[in-house]
């Protein structure tokens, strides 16, 4: 049961206000939003955008499987680290709990993506240290205009991106400007 609670806490951090969570996470990561990266030089874009494109495909695939209720198939594609935290049954239970808390989502709308690095001296060009984070607005009959978001974080192993984290954030009345519509340009 402890593993299930760990997975649920990783996946479903709905109770902690977003402002407190972003303060806690901000010290541990450097975040570069995709709209900002798209303004970089052509050489820089050639390095970062293919990484983000592949990561987005993996995140979108995970969200599609989640929306279709294909939790077992979703579990097969997640990063080995996430599999160490939860058995297939525990993962399924956690995803079902997310679905209950989000009031049976009918769709997920892409809002933004970021390239994320540890908050250390690693170079941004060191793609082995990079991760991608994609935000999806959760849409349901009960939550048409809510500020509930599903976050999907991926990392690359070899040439393949895998999901390393699902998270849910309820921004309440504090929706950041960079999540208000797809590819909003403001910084986090």
C-alpha positions in Angstrom: 0.0 0.0 0.0 2.9 2.4 0.6 4.0 2.2 -3.0 0.5 3.1 -4.1 0.5 6.2 -1.8 3.9 7.2 -3.3 2.6 6.9 -6.8 -0.6 8.7 -6.0 1.4 11.5 -4.4 3.6 11.7 -7.5 0.6 11.6 -9.9 -2.0 13.5 -7.9 -0.6 16.5 -6.0 -3.9 18.3 -6.2 -4.1 19.5 -2.6 -1.0 21.7 -2.5 -1.6 25.1 -4.1 0.3 25.7 -7.4 2.2 28.7 -6.0 3.7 26.7 -3.2 4.6 23.8 -5.6 6.3 26.1 -8.1 8.4 27.6 -5.3 9.5 24.2 -4.1 10.2 23.0 -7.7 11.8 26.2 -8.9 15.0 25.7 -6.9 15.5 22.3 -8.3 15.1 23.0 -12.0 15.9 25.4 -14.9 12.9 25.8 -17.2 12.9 26.9 -20.8 9.5 27.2 -22.4 9.1 26.1 -26.0 7.9 29.5 -27.3 11.1 31.1 -25.9 13.2 28.4 -27.5 11.5 29.0 -30.8 13.1 32.5 -30.7 16.6 31.2 -30.4 19.2 31.2 -33.3 18.7 28.6 -36.0 21.7 26.5 -34.7 20.2 26.5 -31.2 16.7 25.6 -32.5 18.2 22.6 -34.4 19.6 21.3 -31.1 16.5 21.8 -28.9 13.4 21.6 -31.1 13.9 18.0 -32.4 14.3 16.9 -28.8 11.1 18.7 -27.8 9.2 17.3 -30.8 10.1 13.7 -30.0 9.2 14.3 -26.3 5.9 15.8 -27.2 5.0 12.7 -29.3 5.7 10.5 -26.3 3.7 12.7 -24.0 0.8 12.9 -26.5 0.8 9.1 -26.9 0.6 8.7 -23.1 -2.3 11.1 -22.8 -4.1 9.4 -25.7 -3.7 6.1 -24.0 -4.9 7.6 -20.7 -7.9 9.2 -22.4 -8.8 5.9 -24.1 -8.5 4.0 -20.8 -5.6 1.9 -22.0 -3.8 2.0 -18.7 -2.0 -1.3 -19.1 -0.6 -0.2 -22.5 0.4 3.1 -21.0 2.3 1.4 -18.2 4.3 -0.7 -20.7 5.7 2.5 -22.2 6.7 4.4 -19.1 10.3 4.9 -17.9 11.8 2.0 -15.9 12.2 4.3 -12.9 8.4 4.9 -12.7 7.9 1.1 -13.0 10.1 0.6 -9.9 7.7 2.8 -7.9 4.5 1.0 -8.8 3.4 -2.4 -10.1 0.9 -2.4 -13.0 -2.0 -2.8 -10.5 -0.8 0.1 -8.4 -0.3 2.3 -11.5 -3.8 1.4 -12.7 -5.3 2.3 -9.3 -3.5 5.6 -9.3 -4.7 6.5 -12.8 -8.2 5.5 -11.9 -8.0 7.7 -8.8 -6.8 10.6 -11.1 -9.8 10.0 -13.3 -12.2 10.2 -10.3 -10.6 13.3 -8.9 -10.6 15.0 -12.3 -14.3 14.0 -12.7 -13.9 11.7 -15.8 -12.0 13.8 -18.3 -13.4 13.9 -21.8 -10.3 15.5 -23.3 -6.9 16.9 -22.7 -5.8 20.1 -24.4 -2.1 20.8 -25.0 -1.1 24.2 -23.5 2.7 24.4 -23.4 6.0 22.5 -23.2 9.3 23.2 -21.6 12.8 21.9 -21.7 14.0 21.3 -18.1 17.4 20.8 -16.6 18.7 20.3 -13.1 19.5 23.6 -11.3 23.2 23.1 -11.6 26.0 24.2 -13.9 25.2 21.7 -16.7 25.2 23.2 -20.1 21.9 23.6 -21.9 23.5 21.7 -24.8 23.9 18.6 -22.7 20.8 16.9 -23.8 21.6 13.8 -21.7 20.5 16.0 -18.7 17.4 17.4 -20.3 13.8 16.5 -19.7 10.6 17.7 -21.3 7.5 18.7 -19.5 4.2 19.1 -21.3 1.1 20.7 -19.8 -2.4 19.6 -20.8 -5.6 21.3 -19.6 -8.0 18.7 -18.3 -11.5 19.1 -19.9 -14.6 17.3 -18.6 -18.3 18.0 -18.4 -17.9 19.1 -14.8 -14.6 21.0 -15.4 -15.2 23.0 -18.6 -13.3 26.1 -17.5 -11.2 24.7 -14.6 -7.6 25.3 -14.0 -6.7 21.6 -13.5 -3.7 20.5 -15.6 -2.1 17.1 -16.3 1.7 17.4 -16.5 3.6 14.7 -18.4 7.4 14.7 -18.0 9.6 12.6 -20.3 13.3 11.8 -20.6 15.3 10.2 -23.4 16.9 6.8 -23.0 19.1 6.3 -26.0 16.9 7.6 -28.8 13.5 6.9 -27.2 11.6 9.2 -25.0 9.7 7.6 -22.1 7.3 9.1 -19.5 8.9 9.5 -16.1 6.2 11.4 -14.3 2.5 12.1 -14.4 1.4 15.0 -12.2 -1.8 16.9 -11.7 -1.9 20.5 -10.7 -4.9 22.6 -9.8 -3.9 26.2 -10.3 -7.2 27.4 -8.8 -7.4 31.1 -9.5 -3.7 31.4 -10.2 -3.5 30.2 -13.8 -0.1 31.3 -15.1 -0.2 33.4 -18.3 1.9 30.8 -20.1 -0.9 28.2 -19.7 -3.9 30.4 -20.6 -3.8 29.2 -24.3 -1.7 26.9 -26.4 1.9 28.2 -26.8 1.4 31.3 -24.7 4.7 33.2 -24.9 5.1 34.4 -21.3 7.8 32.9 -19.0 7.1 30.7 -16.0 
